[in-house]
Amino acid sequence: MIPYVREIDIDYGRCDQVSPLIRRVTARNPGPFTYMGTGTYIVGRGEVAVIDPGPDMADHLEAILAAVAGERVSHILITHHHLDHSPLAKPLAQATGARIWGRAVATAPVEDAIVLEAGNDAFTPDIAVTGGEAFAGPGWTLEAIHTPGHTSNHICYALKEEHALFSGDHIMGWSTTVITPPDGDMGDYLRSLETVRARDFATVWPTHGPPVTKVEPFIDAYIAHRRDRERQILERLAAGDTRIRAMVPTIYAGVDPRLYGPAAHSVLAQVIELVKSGRVVCDGAPALDSDYRLAG
């Protein structure tokens, strides 16, 4: 069972000092994919980096600018292109003169995936990030880590001085991460989780929700959860459910039916991996409405 962390004290627009080097300003965009809203992180003092400015909301821009008044924003860092993470980057850059770092999306989004997730921004950074880059200011150093899975262009940022990770949507304390093919990829996601786990971070700061402070057991539970979903899918196929939408109500029993759509996409992501491994077969390319069966 995943040891979820859901308690968080926020006041929209307020700037909270959440660690010696980190401040957070939360946007008023709560929802089923954003929890209490987008947490924009400000790293450092005097010369600062801003991570995930968030949705294009005038009041959130004003709150960020108020939080960094009298300081210089040297870097705007984006974890990925979804509408709750990246659109405010350009207005913030125009207001501060900072440049935008991130990774452009590799795969054109699918229409229903746009509706199901928080939406996709036509995000193009000023400077492309591939992973391994370092960003620094007075008293702080950040490293980009490419963590594909949730999206192909997902980047986490490690803060050296606090041995912490800004995880975007890669790891969220309050929920699991939605994987929506073709841009989302379950195999990439599991490999990225192992990459992060190997770094043994002390704290993980998701863009949505509170920090994760017991990182290793949390990631272990995250991985175990995906393996359990795989087992459930194989059980449903053995029971005669040949289509993904037929499996979802049983696999996600107790989940709000409004979330069955994104749940189906996560099942598809796992089924694609099972097809790749030869444990499951279907006619043609794997898709939501394909008929699946156990191999052999």
Secondary structure as GFF3:
##gff-version 3
##sequence-region A 1 296
A	DSSP	beta_strand	15	17	.	.	.	ID=ss1
A	DSSP	beta_strand	22	26	.	.	.	ID=ss2
A	DSSP	beta_strand	39	43	.	.	.	ID=ss3
A	DSSP	beta_strand	47	51	.	.	.	ID=ss4
A	DSSP	alpha_helix	58	67	.	.	.	ID=ss5
A	DSSP	beta_strand	72	77	.	.	.	ID=ss6
A	DSSP	alpha_helix	89	96	.	.	.	ID=ss7
A	DSSP	beta_strand	99	102	.	.	.	ID=ss8
A	DSSP	alpha_helix	111	116	.	.	.	ID=ss9
A	DSSP	beta_strand	127	128	.	.	.	ID=ss10
A	DSSP	beta_strand	134	137	.	.	.	ID=ss11
A	DSSP	beta_strand	140	146	.	.	.	ID=ss12
A	DSSP	beta_strand	155	159	.	.	.	ID=ss13
A	DSSP	three_ten_helix	160	162	.	.	.	ID=ss14
A	DSSP	beta_strand	164	168	.	.	.	ID=ss15
A	DSSP	alpha_helix	186	198	.	.	.	ID=ss16
A	DSSP	beta_strand	203	206	.	.	.	ID=ss17
A	DSSP	alpha_helix	215	238	.	.	.	ID=ss18
A	DSSP	alpha_helix	244	251	.	.	.	ID=ss19
A	DSSP	three_ten_helix	257	259	.	.	.	ID=ss20
A	DSSP	alpha_helix	260	276	.	.	.	ID=ss21
A	DSSP	beta_strand	280	282	.	.	.	ID=ss22
A	DSSP	beta_strand	292	294	.	.	.	ID=ss23
###
